[in-house]
């Protein structure tokens, strides 16, 4: 934690830009996916490059200079997780606006470009779900319906494709004020258990809400293998990082990402 605090002290404030989410996406048909997992996707979406780039999701294009740091992060994380036999990583931040969802999606797409590394990203930010909107897709249903006992998990998992690659998504279709209760529910425990049973999924990325905005993250931490903590230069404070460390004491922090660095070329610092 001391290294990230030092990086925050050296960082200059950068104005955050609003991310556009209005790009249109074409929903594909629902063919039998070649994706090697028992969670057969209920919907298939073809992602559009123009939309991804508009919202700063860049790792679909390995030639984009902005993708390099995410690719380095991907390789380091995969090596760390394989060595520790970890598969489920939680992506969170101290507060809102640090770029945790953007980091989770860029990481997932970077991993999806790797051969034989099936990846799923799940939107567990039940108050403010953003994964589907950032990708430009509009799933018919999602995790909230599962947690409210309306549908089964197998009915909401989606497949997203770009170029000749694909990955899986567990979207949350709309926010809820009952996020805390749903995150601590037996239904959520069942969802996480089902995801872990999918042995062919090499990486499961959980996009969680910020740690310091409620108790939702604390409810899920016992189920995950490790955490990727995302901080923002110019807005995340040293006291927030120290406060987060109290809650993450028993959960390994695989990496700490520092977003919105104005002067440094890399997209993260660890």
N, C-alpha and C positions, 0 to 999 in steps of 0.2 A: 504493500500500500504506500510505502514511503516514496517509491519511484514515481507513482502516478501523481502524488501530491506535489512532488518537485516539478513534474511536467506541467501541472496546472499553474504553478507559480510563474513559469516561464512563458506560458501561452499568452497570446494577445487575443483580445475579444474580437470575435467574428460575428457579424450579423447573420442570423439563420434565415435562409430563404424558404418560403412556403413551397411545398411540393404539390404539383398539379396532379390530380387523380381523375381527370375527366376523359382521358384517352379511351377510345372505343376498343373493345376486344371482341373477336369473333369466337363464339363458343363452338367447339368442335363436336363431332359425333362422339359416341361412346363405344369405341372398339375395344376388344379384349386387349388390355395393356400387356406389353411384353415386360413391364416392370416387375422384377423378381420379388414379389411379396404377396402374401395372402390377402392383404387389404385391397381388393379389386376396386379401382376408382369408379365412383358413381358418375362423375362428370369429367370431361376432357376439355381443356382450354389451350389454345395456341396463343402464346404470348407475343406481343408486338414490340419489336425493337424500338420504334419511335416512342411508344409510351414508356418503356423501361428507362430509356435515356432521359426522358423528360422529368422523371422522378428520381434521377440519380442512381438507378440500378444499372450498374455498368459491367458486371462480371460475365454477362452473356458474351461479351466481346473480349477475348484475351488480348487483342491488340490495343485496347484502350489503356493508356498509361495509368488511369485511375484504378484499373483492375489489379494492377501488380501487387499493391499492398494487401488487398483482400486475398489474393492467391497465396501470398506468403503466410498470411494468417491462417488460411485453410490448411496449408501443408503442415505448419507447426501444430495446429490443433489436432489434425488427424494422427500425426505421429504421437502426440501426447496421449490421446485417447486410446489409440491402439495399444500402446505400451502399458496403459493402466486398465485395459479391457473395459473402457467406458464407451457408452453409446448415446446417452441422453444428456444434452447440454442445455442449460437455461441461459437465455440472453436477457439481461435486465440492465437497469441503470439506477442511479440514486433518485433522480427526478425526471420530470417530463422534458421532452425536447432535446435529449442527448443523441438521438439517432439510433436507438436500439433496434427498431423494426427495419430500418434501412440496412443496418449491419447484419441482422439475421438473414435478410433476403439476399444481400450480396454474397454472404457466406454460403447460403444454400445453393445458389446458382453456380458459384465457383466450384463447390463440391460436385454438383451434378455434371460438370464437364469432365470429371474424372471417370475413367472406365471402371465399371464394376464397383461403384461406391453409391449404392442407393441411399437417398436422403429424403427425409420428410420434415417439413416445417409446420409447426402447429401454432395457431394464434390463440394464446391463453391470456391475452389482455382483454378480459371480458367487459371491462368498462368502456374501453376505447379501442376496439379491434380495428386494425389497419392493414393487415396482410393482404386481403383480397383487393381492397381499393388500390393499394400501392402497385399490385400486379396488373390492375386493370381488368379484373374478372368480377363476375356477379353470380356466385353460386346460389343455387335454389334454396339450400338449407345449410346448416353448419353445426358447430359444436354446441351452441346454446340449445338447439333443439334436442341434441343428445342428452345434455345435462338435465333438461326438463322432461326427459322420458317420452319424447315425441317420436324419435327415430333411433335407429341403431347406428353405431359408429361406421359400419360398412356402407351406409347410405349417404354419407357426407364427405368422405375422403375424395379429393380431386387429384387429377393428373394435369400437370402443366408442362407444355413442351416449348422448346425454343431450338431452332436449327435442328440438329439431330440428337438432342439431349432432352431429358425430362426429369422431373422430380415430383414429389407428392406434397399435397397441401391438406392440412386439416383447418379449414377456415372457421371463423366465428362470424355469423351472418349479420349480427347487429349487437350493439352494446346493451348492458343491463345494469340496473342499480343494485341487483342482487349478486354482484360479482363475488363478494366475500363468502356468502353462503354457498354458492355453487362451487367455488374453488375448494371448499372444505368438505364437499359432499361425497358420499359413497360412489356416486356416478362418476365424479372426476377421478377418484381412485381407480375405478374400473377402466376408464379410458386410458390412463397412464399405464396400467397393467397390460392392457391389450396391445398398446404400442410396443411395450418392452418384449412381448411375446413374439413379435415379428422379427425373428432372428435374422432374416435377410436384409433388414434395414440396418445399414452400417452406421448411420448417424440420424438422430432425432433431435431437431432443434426446436426448443420451446421459446416462443416470443412472449415473455412475461411482462406484466406491468412494472412500473418503477417500484423499487423496494420501499421507499419512504412515503409513498402515497396511501398505503393501506396494509392490510395483513395478508393479501393474496399470495405474495411471493413466499412468505413464511410457511404457508400451507402446502406449497408444492416442493420446496427445497428438499424435504426428506426423501422424495422420489427420484431426484436427479443425481447424476454422477458428478457433475461439475458445473461451474458458472462462468459465463463470459460477461464481464462487467463493462458497460459502456459509459464513459464520462464525456463531458463536453467542455472544451477549452473556453474559458470566459464565462461559463455559467455554473458548472459543477464546482462546489466549494470543497476546501479541505475538510471542513467539519462534516459535510455530507459523506465524503469517502470514509472518514473514521466511523461515522454512524453505521454505514453499510457493513463495515468490517465486524461490527458486533453481531449482526444477523447472519453473516456468512462464516462465522467461526468454525462450524463443523462441516462446511461444504467446501471442497477444493475450488479455488479460483484458477481456472486454466489459463486465462489471459485477461488483461485489462486493456480496453481499446480507448484511445483518446481521439475523439472526433473534433472537427471544426478547428484544426490547427491552421493558422493563416500562413505561417512561414515554412513549416516543415513539409516536404513532399510526401512522406509516408502518411497513410490514413490512420495509423494506430501507433501506440507506444506501449511497451510492456516492460 
